[in-house]
Amino acid sequence: MASGYDFIIVGSGPAGSAVAYGLAQSPKKPKILVLEAGGENGDRNLRVDGQRWLTFMNKDMNWGYKTTPQEHAANRELDYSRGKGLGGSSAINFGVWTVGAKGDYDEWARLVDDDAFAWDRIQARLKQLETFHTQLPADMDASKYVAPRAEDHGSSGPLHVGFAAKWEKDILPTLGIFADAGFPLNPDHNSGNPIGMSVLISSAHKGLRSTAKDLLAGLPENVTLLTGSPVQRIILDGKKAVGVESNGTQYFASKEVILSAGSLDDPRILMHSGIGPAEQLESHKIPVVLPSPAIGQGLRDHAFTPLVYKRTPESGSGRAGFYGNQAAQDEALEEWKKSGTGPWTQYACEAGIGYFKLGDKFTSSPEYLGLPASEQNYLNQDTVPHYEIITHFPMHWFLPDFPKDSLDYFCLLVFLYNAQGRGQVELQSSDPEVPLRFNPRFLESEFDRRAAIESLRDALRFAEFPAFAKDTVGTLAAPKPDATDEELLGYWEQTISSSWHMTGTVKMGKAGDEDAAVDNNFRFVGIDGLRVADMSVVPVLPSCHTQAVAYLTGATCAEKLVKEYGL
């Protein structure tokens, strides 16, 4: 038994670390315990920028979750990776630092009736979290494509973000082709308006990836951090959370317990504490403390499909000489260890990223017009995109049996946005160590299928544009240019993957919202002394890759706690 803490935070991912960071710096220095299920993730070599695509394959750092077989994904079980250890999923993600749309946050504020989530307030927190490095490569003029405004970014936060120091040779020509093909350009996708093609801002600087562990580095003595401490259940005194249990040890908090274990694991901890859908708990003989039918019921996620083309060596990125030569990769790793420079800070470290609106064919479709008026109003906002593109994805690490003679290739990912389908995470055992069953229900919604078809068709405009197509010498993975709706949807079903942006399973809402489990102060409805702060509470599916949103969610919760407790 351990006591003497004011706050206990479960999980050290971006949200949990941001809660700890915000509380720890408050003047009254409350005593904080952070419990992390995994290990230290202490090896600096796990943070090589160009190897950001491989870290998730480290089984010590990944829970290794899978979805249930997905009906509209050829009945495949899809990878549902979640980070394990200090930093949570930020330790294994792909380093995309995107904030989303002003419209996302204003919609969040509307849905929960609280301006704390509106864009101007969120942007102020973003500035406190990041140090945005504006340096661009000295060997190329990227000013036509990159022009962030200083007032949109932070300069003294603990998370170092920015652009790669050296870019692959076809990055700028690719952006030029997008512009010539009629896609708008955007000088800064993190300004609050992501619409257009941009150069990717990454959570990395000088070849070193940033993770949530950076928020926990050098915290004051009032913070205790324990790794190897998975939480099985919340300790309740009636309807009040007073602590948590981890591996038989009980830890007590005099003020609050904050769950930040993520969209897939918050519901597990809650359910094994007797909080959740009553029929699920009863079927596994877990005593019901609080029936809460919303728990686990609002799962949303982004998904993507790849387009991969073999290119002429002259037009490509120059990757073949690096990825096709193990000795060169080994030598580059030694250079990185010594100086943080070299090819592992260039290849697959920079990309084009774009967010786009679809045209009248989409917005006048029966599937679009069948949405509730409030959802249409949200999607019609100027800053809210309908789909996303990322270029220069290192697909040779992900496609089995990638042909070694095709390392001069170009890969573009097409992301499905604004999914209307709602999946579930559900109990499958009375053992709290057994993961829940994860069913995101990809492409089950008619709207999602229509959005998938139109997004892919729009992205194919780039691949078919003459300035790009003239240097394509083969197709490694793509539908044919004149594919029908049915063929485009079939391509999605054969190739779809999760983006690991799981959201909404312990949803935030207004009093009386049947699908909400927490209020706009992150307080769990019906249990005193318990808050939830991570992507599980976010009531919109943000128009971005979600690590920055997770940090901002934690920072917002910390701000509210500091104010409420007069810290």
Secondary structure, DSSP 8 states (H G I E B T S, - for coil): -EEEEEEEEE--SHHHHHHHHHHHTSTT---EEEE-SS-----GGGGBGGGTTTGGG-GGGB---B---BTTTTTB--B---B-STTGGGGTS--B-----HHHHHHHHHHHT-GGGSHHHHHHHHHHHEEEE----TTS--TTT----GGGS-BSSSEEEE--SS--TTHHHHHHHHHHTT--B-S-TTSS--BEEEE--BSEETTEE--THHHHTT--TTEEEESS----EEEEETTEEEEEEETTEEEEEEEEEEE-S-TTTHHHHHHTTTEE-HHHHHHTT---SEE-TTTT--BB--EEEEEEEEE-TTTS-S-HHHHT-HHHHHHHHHHHHHHS-SGGGTTTT--EEEEE---HHHHTSHHHHTS-HHHHHHHTSTT--SEEEEE---GGGTSTT--GGG-SEEEEEEEE-S----BEEE---S-TTS--EEE--TT-SHHHHHHHHHHHHHHHHHHHSHHHHTTEEEEEE---TT--HHHHHHHHHHH-EE-S--B-TT-B--TT-TT--B-TTSBBTT-BTEEE-SGGG-SS--SS-THHHHHHHHHHHHHHHHHHTT-
